[in-house]
């Protein structure tokens, strides 16, 4: 199978939309954490602390999802450069790794 410049370029719009969705999810959780923290300072409650710890784990997952998505985007860019240089075999390998990273990002999601 031969791939050309448009094959890795297809992931650009997908990754951009996914990163936007991840960022919105991150901002939503951070706002909830801030509210819970303010509520906890006003009236200390162990439930608030447990909820914040749980939400912090979710923030770390979102961070990992974003990291894998950005790595996928960078590899797609590198793949286009390698294909431009005429190295079809290396381009396929790089694109395959970019797809695996994207699948990892989506799996964490």
C-alpha positions in Angstrom: 0.0 0.0 0.0 1.3 3.4 -0.9 0.5 6.5 1.1 0.8 10.0 -0.1 0.8 13.4 1.7 -3.0 13.4 2.1 -3.1 10.2 4.2 -1.4 11.6 7.3 -2.9 15.0 6.7 -6.3 13.5 7.3 -5.5 13.2 11.0 -4.9 16.9 11.4 -8.5 17.9 11.6 -9.4 14.9 13.7 -6.6 15.6 16.2 -7.5 19.3 16.4 -11.1 18.5 17.3 -10.1 15.8 19.8 -7.7 18.2 21.5 -10.4 20.8 21.7 -12.8 18.3 23.3 -10.1 17.2 25.7 -9.3 20.8 26.7 -13.0 21.5 27.3 -13.3 18.4 29.4 -10.2 19.5 31.4 -11.5 23.0 31.9 -14.9 21.7 33.1 -13.2 19.4 35.7 -10.9 22.1 36.9 -13.9 24.4 37.5 -15.6 21.7 39.5 -12.4 21.2 41.5 -12.1 24.9 42.3 -15.7 25.0 43.4 -15.3 21.9 45.7 -12.1 23.5 47.1 -13.9 26.7 47.9 -16.8 24.7 49.5 -14.3 22.7 51.5 -12.6 25.8 52.9 -16.0 27.3 53.8 -17.2 24.0 55.5 -14.6 21.3 55.7 -15.9 17.9 54.7 -14.0 14.7 53.9 -16.4 14.0 51.0 -15.0 17.1 49.2 -11.5 15.9 49.7 -12.3 12.4 48.3 -14.1 14.0 45.3 -11.2 16.3 44.6 -8.8 13.3 44.6 -11.0 11.5 42.2 -11.3 14.5 39.9 -7.5 14.9 40.0 -7.1 11.4 38.7 -9.4 12.3 35.8 -7.3 15.5 35.1 -4.2 13.3 34.9 -5.9 11.0 32.4 -6.9 14.0 30.3 -3.3 15.2 30.4 -2.2 11.8 29.2 -4.8 11.8 26.4 -3.6 15.2 25.3 0.0 14.1 25.3 -0.7 11.1 23.2 -2.8 13.2 20.8 -0.1 15.8 20.4 2.5 13.1 19.9 0.3 11.7 17.2 0.0 15.1 15.5 3.8 15.6 15.6 4.4 12.2 14.1 1.9 12.9 11.3 3.8 16.1 10.5 7.1 14.2 10.5 5.5 11.6 8.3 4.6 14.2 5.7 8.2 15.5 5.8 9.6 12.0 5.4 7.2 11.3 2.5 8.2 14.6 0.9 11.8 13.4 1.1 10.8 10.2 -0.8 11.2 7.7 2.0 7.9 5.7 1.6 8.9 2.9 3.9 9.9 5.1 6.8 6.8 7.2 6.2 4.6 4.1 6.6 6.2 3.2 9.9 5.9 6.7 11.3 2.3 6.9 10.2 1.6 3.5 11.9 3.1 4.8 15.2 1.0 8.0 14.9 -2.1 5.8 14.5 -1.2 3.7 17.5 -0.7 6.9 19.6 -4.1 8.1 18.5 -5.7 4.8 19.4 -4.0 5.1 22.8 -5.4 8.6 23.3 -8.9 7.5 22.3 -8.7 4.5 24.6 -7.9 6.6 27.5 -10.8 8.8 26.6 
